[in-house]
Amino acid sequence: MGDFFNSKELLINGIRKLKLSKIPAPEVDARILLSNAINYKNIIYMHNDILISKKEKKIFYNYLVKRIQGKPVSRIIGSRNFWKNNFLINKYTLDPRPDTEIIVDVVTKTYGKSSNSIQILDLGSGSGCIGLSIIDEIKNATLLSLDVCKQALKQLDKNAKRLKLSKQSYCSNVNWFENRWIENVKLITQNENLFLKNKFDIIVCNPPYIKSSDIEKLQTEVKNYDPLLSLDGGLDGCDSYRAIFKNLREILADEGTCFFEIGYNLFENIKFLLEKSNFELIKVHKDFNGHSRVLEIK
Ligand SMILES: C[S@@+](CC[C@H](N)C(=O)[O-])C[C@H]1O[C@@H](n2cnc3c(N)ncnc32)[C@H](O)[C@@H]1O
């Protein structure tokens, strides 16, 4: 075979190496890494008989080393599948989580068939996985994505282009801890033709919600690779919710609804904050482990 190698042989080798280093899902990880190393569109299986070049083998083995050193697969390949699409991520964006698909599921089930034009705000948009997944399903929707991190917004912009959603979407750099943040949002909706009004029908948000003192206890893969800015929720994990709830009603349409992801242990604290801010808790959506994960509020 000269300078070529067989995919089955490399896959078996890769799985063995990952297993020996006690990587939790060696089969899945090796398949994804090999598929990526050779730019193969689908996931490679044992039965696929593909010739792999020396250069591709080297890339695959480099990937394995990174994985063994603890780097998550998504960070190695620079993307993550979320809902129905693949999202590019970088070191400034959170690695999208399966639990976060719950917001997308609830919103698309509720509004997916609507023929009205729907204006959506995604607060703390990161890679754009929530907002972009939603407008990909609701055809008459427009999206404003906001994040304090400019490099995360750049990645979101790339994702919007890849998914051909740029025409429905606009993103901007806003910090919800600044007093004038709501005024800034109003200015955006006034100045951008994409938006027909300055209030939103749907507001989605997955803010940072880990208690500062818990950050050290997180898994290495999270602690070392997800940006602190996307994790740290302050002393009680609720800093961002407090700041956001304060004046949010000013930009929520009369019939509008908000969907907030919350930390699994924050339900009671956030319920209290909601009451204080005059929001009504409409429904609690549970995650795959039965924890209260998404709060639907008005
Ligand atoms: C938990 S991540 C969620 C990212 C993405 N929406 C997702 O679900 O994967 C929180 C996001 O909020 C952003 N963020 C943190 N503090 C912020 C602030 N003060 N104002 C605006 N965005 C902020 C972070 O940069 C990060 O992208």
The ligand as a MOL file (V3000), in Angstrom:
LIG
                    3D

  0  0  0     0  0            999 V3000
M  V30 BEGIN CTAB
M  V30 COUNTS 27 29 0 0 0
M  V30 BEGIN ATOM
M  V30 1 C -23.3770 30.1250 29.1100 0
M  V30 2 S -22.7220 31.0200 27.7430 0 CHG=1
M  V30 3 C -24.0010 30.6950 26.5440 0
M  V30 4 C -23.5250 30.7170 25.1200 0
M  V30 5 C -24.5530 30.1890 24.1170 0
M  V30 6 N -25.7660 30.9490 24.1610 0
M  V30 7 C -24.8560 28.7290 24.4050 0
M  V30 8 O -25.9380 28.4360 24.9350 0
M  V30 9 O -24.0030 27.8710 24.1240 0 CHG=-1
M  V30 10 C -23.0150 32.6840 28.2570 0
M  V30 11 C -22.6710 33.7540 27.2290 0
M  V30 12 O -22.9380 35.0360 27.8410 0
M  V30 13 C -21.9110 35.9400 27.5010 0
M  V30 14 N -21.8410 36.9500 28.5710 0
M  V30 15 C -21.2610 36.8240 29.7870 0
M  V30 16 N -21.4020 37.9670 30.4910 0
M  V30 17 C -22.0780 38.8360 29.6910 0
M  V30 18 C -22.5050 40.1740 29.8460 0
M  V30 19 N -22.2460 40.8600 30.9740 0
M  V30 20 N -23.1990 40.7690 28.8610 0
M  V30 21 C -23.4370 40.0770 27.6990 0
M  V30 22 N -23.0420 38.8140 27.4880 0
M  V30 23 C -22.3720 38.1900 28.4640 0
M  V30 24 C -20.6590 35.0770 27.4000 0
M  V30 25 O -19.6690 35.7060 26.6130 0
M  V30 26 C -21.2210 33.7800 26.8040 0
M  V30 27 O -21.1490 33.8000 25.4010 0
M  V30 END ATOM
M  V30 BEGIN BOND
M  V30 1 1 1 2
M  V30 2 1 2 3
M  V30 3 1 2 10
M  V30 4 1 3 4
M  V30 5 1 4 5
M  V30 6 1 5 6
M  V30 7 1 5 7
M  V30 8 2 7 8
M  V30 9 1 7 9
M  V30 10 1 10 11
M  V30 11 1 11 12
M  V30 12 1 11 26
M  V30 13 1 12 13
M  V30 14 1 13 14
M  V30 15 1 13 24
M  V30 16 1 14 15
M  V30 17 1 14 23
M  V30 18 2 15 16
M  V30 19 1 16 17
M  V30 20 1 17 18
M  V30 21 2 17 23
M  V30 22 1 18 19
M  V30 23 2 18 20
M  V30 24 1 20 21
M  V30 25 2 21 22
M  V30 26 1 22 23
M  V30 27 1 24 25
M  V30 28 1 24 26
M  V30 29 1 26 27
M  V30 END BOND
M  V30 END CTAB
M  END
